[in-house]
Amino acid sequence: MRRTFLTTRRASTGKSPNDLMKRQRSAPALRLLLLTSLTLALPATVAISGEAVPAGLATERTDLDPKDKARVDKIVRPTTDFSKPEQFERMQGGAGTSEKRVNQDAFSQSSANITFEEEGTFKLGNGMFRKLWVSSPSSTQASDGLGPLFNARACQSCHLKDGRGHPPEGNSDATSMFLRLARTAETAEEKTAIVERKVLNFPDPTYGGQFQDLAVPGLKSEGRMVISYQQFPVQLSDTMTTLRWPIYSVTDLGYGPMDPKTTLSPRITPPMIGLGLVEQIHPADILANADPDDKDGDGISGKASIVRDHKSGELTLGRFGWKASAPSIRQQSADAFAGDIGISTPDVSKHWGDCTDAQTACLEKPNGVQERLGSSEAPDPIMDLVTFYSQNLAVPARRDIDDRQVLRGKQMFYEAGCASCHMPKFVTRRDAPNKAQKFQLIWPYSDFLLHDMGDELGDGQQVGDASGNEWRTPPLWGIGLTKTVNGHTFFLHDGRARNLAEAILWHGGEGQKSRDHFAALPPQDRDALIKFLESL
């Protein structure tokens, strides 16, 4: 049996990739947006009727005294001088920036400012991150519990070299790319559950929230992901180029048909670098840039993703994942253990992973819980180590920051309006729990908000506050080392873009003006902008 899903825009409007050409227009001159006066008001999407605002949604920086606040406001202000690098620009991960030789391990270095003892913890965490889980029962009792349905046997299998995943090309596997499954809320009760943030969305009744293409011995996998592409031309200022339009389907379904309302959302694994620093950006600094109603009229209406913390149950800011659906590294890790590997943790106690009630053969398989080790397959010590490792993967130092073409490209980046969403700088919290992430000037090039990126990039899948067209702005730090670390240059949430220029040309919705500006640039300025991105 084969089930096909086209991207949302095509499914809902019947338009073909060629219709994209009709949208192209010569870009007007764009003024440089200087984000110098940010309103620290809680956006409408964060309003909580009758409740005190949780600490995770604080709208003012209580960690800074007036003197520090003035320093921070000054240093994060967007530059207007593109004749030379900014101060500290090379150290884009703050004091923890890795200055080690650039090679395939560039994303796997520890934060440069952790202690000697913490370096040992980091290495133990690396071992847990690479740990290969096996099916139950097994003689290696501390490692069993895999699946029974799963996408990978280890965290590192998806996060290749701690870097960026890729769509399957040729005969390569799909380990670093998977399909999220969900349908839109239909009943009043389901819609209320979304509004109250009790759930993010609703999984397929048979196949669950993620399509699992692997299974333990004696069990059928859920099926196989199939991708095909259609090529279509795009006009630039001086030449024609092509983009590839992906079409996704599943075949060899092992447990009967999917619900016809279920959507398929392809996701490649994002890089792991700098996550601990992102976690320590004060929520007030992220919420300050939210403008869900576009009150300033600049065409950018980013909104915050508000989610519930698994443990406390409180509302807080989502900042991790393609749709900003996870508030912390630990929660993101626990969800990945359950969804990707089928391993239960104290945070997500799904001993059979993503198996559903309809998959009885899966639920009849033994799990890997060992009472002497705790009530989950990956107990707290494992979760603590994996979380620490993920929090302390260093951001590599910038390269060529004083190169004239790079500086020109940086100016083009700002003038195209890219910095409106890919915000260059933040200063992390003074009260961060680990000194390594405390009060660091960092350069992630993201606002960590949700933006409507247009129908062409839409997946038709709501995830909490994120609609089918909305995605979290991905950080750009390290993006220029993708080829070095991972051997490819596939970008965006599903890897459809084969290089950085294609990634820009796919921007729609709130990114349309910047995309059109880039397309209209003379080739030397387009090349300079790409050169700037490659220096990050």
Residue pairs with C-beta under 8 A, 6 or more apart in sequence:
1 251
1 252
1 253
1 256
1 257
2 226
2 249
2 250
2 251
3 249
3 250
3 251
3 253
3 257
3 258
4 247
4 248
4 249
5 11
5 247
5 248
5 249
5 263
5 264
5 460
6 247
6 248
7 245
7 246
7 247
7 455
7 456
7 457
7 458
7 459
7 460
8 263
8 455
8 458
8 459
8 460
8 468
8 469
9 15
9 454
9 455
9 456
9 458
10 16
10 17
10 245
11 460
12 455
12 460
13 455
16 232
17 230
17 232
17 243
17 245
18 232
20 232
20 234
20 243
20 456
21 232
21 233
21 234
21 235
23 508
23 512
24 234
24 235
24 516
24 519
25 516
26 516
26 520
27 513
27 516
27 517
27 518
27 519
27 520
30 415
30 416
30 417
30 513
30 514
30 517
32 80
32 414
32 415
33 78
33 298
33 417
33 419
33 420
34 77
34 78
34 80
35 77
35 78
35 289
35 419
35 420
35 423
36 77
36 78
38 288
38 289
39 288
40 59
40 60
40 284
40 287
40 288
41 59
42 53
42 57
42 59
42 287
43 287
43 290
43 291
43 292
43 303
43 304
44 292
44 293
45 290
45 292
45 303
45 304
45 306
45 465
46 53
46 57
46 287
46 290
46 304
46 306
48 54
48 57
48 315
51 315
53 59
54 314
54 315
54 316
55 314
55 316
56 283
56 309
56 314
56 315
56 316
56 317
56 327
57 283
57 287
57 306
57 315
57 316
57 317
58 282
58 283
58 284
59 283
59 284
59 287
59 288
60 284
61 69
61 72
61 282
61 284
61 285
63 282
63 429
63 430
63 431
64 72
64 430
68 430
68 439
72 427
75 425
75 427
75 441
76 424
76 425
76 426
76 427
76 441
78 414
78 419
78 424
79 86
79 414
82 407
82 408
82 410
82 411
82 414
83 407
84 402
84 407
85 401
85 402
85 407
88 441
89 398
89 401
89 443
90 97
90 397
90 398
90 401
91 97
91 397
91 398
91 441
92 395
92 396
92 397
92 398
92 442
92 443
92 444
92 477
92 536
93 111
93 273
93 274
93 277
93 394
93 395
93 396
93 397
93 440
93 442
93 443
93 477
94 113
94 277
94 428
94 440
94 441
94 442
95 112
95 113
95 436
95 440
96 111
96 112
96 113
96 114
96 277
96 392
96 394
96 395
96 436
96 437
96 440
97 112
97 394
97 395
97 396
97 397
98 106
98 109
98 110
98 111
98 112
98 394
98 395
98 396
98 397
99 112
99 397
100 106
100 109
100 396
102 396
102 399
102 481
102 484
103 484
104 161
104 484
104 485
105 161
105 485
106 396
106 478
106 481
106 484
106 485
107 161
107 162
107 163
107 271
107 272
107 273
107 393
107 396
107 478
107 481
107 485
108 126
108 161
108 162
108 393
109 393
109 394
109 396
110 118
110 119
110 122
110 392
110 393
110 394
111 276
111 392
111 393
111 394
111 436
111 437
112 394
113 435
113 436
114 122
114 392
114 434
114 436
118 388
118 392
118 436
121 385
121 388
122 388
122 389
122 392
124 385
125 385
125 386
125 387
125 388
125 389
125 390
126 389
127 385
128 155
128 382
128 385
128 386
128 389
129 154
129 155
129 156
129 159
129 386
129 389
129 390
130 154
130 155
130 156
131 143
131 154
131 155
132 143
132 153
132 154
133 143
133 144
133 145
133 146
133 153
133 154
133 341
133 343
133 368
134 140
134 143
134 144
134 146
134 153
135 144
135 146
135 147
135 148
135 216
135 217
135 365
136 144
136 145
136 146
136 365
136 366
136 367
136 368
137 144
137 366
138 144
138 368
141 368
141 370
141 373
142 370
142 373
143 368
144 368
144 377
145 342
145 343
145 344
145 351
145 367
145 368
145 369
145 377
145 378
146 153
146 216
146 341
146 342
146 343
146 368
147 212
147 214
147 215
147 216
147 219
147 341
147 342
147 352
147 353
147 362
147 365
148 215
148 216
148 219
148 342
148 352
148 353
148 355
148 362
148 365
149 212
149 214
149 215
149 219
149 221
149 222
149 342
149 353
149 354
149 355
149 359
149 362
150 212
150 214
150 215
150 216
150 340
150 341
150 342
150 353
151 158
151 175
151 178
151 210
151 212
151 213
151 214
151 339
151 340
151 341
152 158
152 175
152 214
152 340
152 341
153 341
154 341
155 333
155 336
155 340
155 341
155 386
156 162
157 175
157 176
158 165
158 175
158 176
158 178
158 269
158 336
158 340
159 165
159 176
159 269
159 271
159 272
160 176
160 269
160 486
161 485
161 486
162 271
162 272
162 273
162 393
162 485
163 271
163 272
163 478
163 481
163 482
163 485
163 486
164 268
164 269
164 270
164 271
164 482
164 485
164 486
164 488
164 490
164 491
165 175
165 176
165 177
165 268
165 269
165 270
165 486
165 495
166 172
166 176
166 177
166 268
166 486
166 488
166 490
166 495
167 174
167 177
167 227
167 246
167 266
167 268
167 490
167 494
167 495
167 496
168 174
168 177
168 225
168 227
169 488
174 213
174 225
176 268
176 269
177 225
177 266
177 267
177 268
177 269
177 494
177 495
178 210
178 211
178 213
178 225
178 266
178 267
178 340
179 210
179 211
179 225
179 248
179 250
179 264
179 265
179 266
179 267
180 209
180 210
180 211
180 264
180 265
180 266
180 267
180 461
180 463
181 203
181 204
181 207
181 208
181 209
181 210
181 211
181 258
181 262
181 263
181 264
181 265
182 201
182 202
182 203
182 204
182 209
182 262
182 263
182 265
182 461
182 462
182 463
183 201
183 202
183 203
183 204
183 259
183 261
183 262
183 263
184 201
184 202
184 261
184 263
184 462
185 191
185 193
185 194
185 201
185 202
185 462
186 261
190 202
193 199
194 200
194 201
194 462
194 464
197 306
197 307
197 308
197 315
197 464
198 308
200 307
200 325
200 463
200 464
201 461
201 462
201 463
201 464
203 209
203 356
204 258
204 259
204 262
204 356
205 259
205 356
205 358
206 255
206 256
206 257
206 258
206 259
206 356
206 358
206 359
207 222
207 255
207 258
207 262
207 356
208 354
208 355
208 356
209 339
209 354
210 339
210 340
210 354
211 222
211 223
211 225
211 250
211 264
212 221
212 222
212 342
212 353
212 354
213 221
213 222
213 223
213 224
213 225
214 221
215 221
215 222
215 254
215 362
216 365
218 365
219 361
219 362
219 365
220 254
220 255
220 361
221 254
222 253
222 254
222 255
223 250
223 251
223 252
223 253
223 254
224 250
224 251
224 252
225 248
225 249
225 250
225 266
226 248
226 249
226 250
226 251
227 246
227 247
227 248
227 249
227 266
228 246
228 247
228 249
229 244
229 245
229 246
229 247
229 496
230 244
230 245
230 247
231 242
231 243
231 244
231 245
232 242
232 243
232 244
232 245
233 240
233 241
233 242
234 240
234 241
234 242
234 243
234 505
234 519
235 519
236 519
236 523
236 526
237 519
237 520
237 521
237 522
237 523
237 526
238 522
238 523
239 523
241 501
241 502
241 505
243 496
243 497
243 502
243 505
243 506
244 496
244 498
245 496
246 266
246 494
246 496
248 264
248 266
249 264
250 258
250 264
255 358
255 359
256 358
263 459
263 460
263 461
263 468
264 459
265 459
265 460
265 461
266 459
266 493
266 494
267 322
267 493
267 494
268 490
268 493
268 494
268 495
270 322
270 474
271 478
271 482
272 390
272 393
273 393
273 394
273 395
273 396
273 477
273 478
274 393
274 394
274 395
274 442
274 444
274 475
274 477
274 478
275 320
275 329
275 390
275 391
275 393
276 329
276 390
276 391
276 392
276 393
276 434
276 436
276 437
277 395
277 428
277 437
277 440
277 442
277 444
278 319
278 320
278 444
278 448
278 475
279 319
279 328
279 329
279 391
279 437
280 428
280 429
280 432
280 437
280 438
280 440
281 319
281 426
281 428
281 429
281 442
281 448
282 428
282 429
283 316
283 317
285 426
285 427
286 304
286 317
286 319
286 447
286 448
286 449
287 304
287 317
289 302
289 423
289 447
289 449
290 302
290 303
290 304
290 449
291 298
291 300
291 301
291 302
291 303
292 301
292 302
292 303
293 301
294 300
294 301
298 420
299 510
299 512
299 513
300 417
300 420
300 421
300 451
300 510
301 451
301 452
301 510
302 421
302 447
302 449
302 450
302 451
302 473
302 510
303 449
303 450
303 465
303 470
304 317
304 318
304 324
304 449
304 450
304 465
305 317
305 318
305 319
305 323
305 324
305 325
305 449
305 450
305 464
305 465
305 466
305 472
306 315
306 316
306 317
306 318
306 464
306 465
307 315
307 316
307 317
307 318
307 324
307 325
307 326
307 327
307 464
307 465
308 314
308 315
308 316
309 315
309 316
309 327
309 328
309 331
310 331
310 334
310 347
310 348
311 347
316 327
317 327
318 324
318 325
318 326
318 327
318 464
318 465
319 326
319 327
319 448
319 472
320 326
320 327
320 328
320 329
320 332
321 332
321 472
322 471
322 472
322 474
322 493
323 450
323 463
323 464
323 466
323 470
323 471
323 472
324 448
324 449
324 450
324 466
324 472
325 463
325 464
325 466
326 332
326 335
329 387
329 390
329 391
330 347
330 383
330 387
331 347
333 345
333 383
333 386
333 387
333 390
334 345
334 347
334 348
334 383
335 348
337 343
337 344
337 345
337 348
337 378
338 344
338 345
338 348
338 350
338 353
338 354
339 353
339 354
341 353
342 350
342 352
342 353
342 354
342 355
343 353
343 368
343 377
343 378
344 350
344 351
344 353
344 367
344 369
344 376
344 377
344 378
345 376
345 377
345 378
345 379
345 382
345 383
346 374
346 375
346 376
346 379
346 380
346 383
347 383
349 375
349 376
351 367
351 368
351 369
351 376
351 377
352 362
352 363
352 365
352 367
355 362
355 363
356 362
357 363
367 377
368 377
369 375
369 376
369 377
373 379
374 380
378 386
391 434
391 437
392 436
395 442
395 477
395 478
396 478
396 481
398 443
398 535
398 536
399 480
399 535
400 406
400 531
400 535
401 535
403 531
403 535
405 527
405 528
405 531
406 528
406 531
406 532
406 535
407 532
408 525
408 528
408 532
409 525
409 527
409 528
409 529
409 530
409 531
409 532
409 533
409 535
410 532
412 521
412 525
412 526
412 528
412 529
412 532
413 419
413 422
413 529
413 532
413 533
415 517
416 514
416 517
416 518
416 521
416 529
417 513
417 514
417 517
418 514
419 445
420 514
421 446
421 447
421 449
421 451
421 473
421 510
421 511
422 445
422 446
422 447
422 473
422 476
423 445
423 446
423 447
424 443
424 445
425 441
425 442
425 443
426 441
426 442
426 444
427 439
427 440
427 441
427 442
428 437
428 438
428 439
428 440
428 442
429 437
429 438
429 439
430 438
430 439
431 438
432 438
432 439
443 477
443 536
444 475
444 476
444 477
445 475
445 476
445 477
445 536
446 472
446 473
446 474
446 475
446 476
447 473
448 472
448 473
449 472
449 473
450 465
450 466
450 470
450 471
450 472
451 470
451 471
451 472
451 473
451 509
451 510
451 511
452 467
452 469
452 470
452 509
452 510
453 469
453 470
453 471
453 507
453 508
453 509
453 510
453 511
454 469
454 507
454 508
454 509
454 511
454 512
455 469
455 508
455 509
456 506
456 508
457 469
457 471
457 492
457 493
457 506
457 507
457 508
457 509
458 468
458 469
459 468
459 493
460 468
461 468
462 468
466 472
469 509
471 493
476 533
476 536
477 536
478 536
479 491
479 500
479 533
479 534
479 536
480 533
480 534
480 535
480 536
482 488
482 489
482 491
483 489
489 498
489 499
489 500
490 496
490 497
490 498
491 497
491 499
491 500
491 502
491 503
492 503
492 506
496 502
496 506
497 503
497 505
497 506
500 530
500 533
500 534
501 518
501 526
501 530
504 514
504 515
504 518
505 515
505 518
505 519
506 515
507 514
507 515
508 515
518 526
518 529
521 529
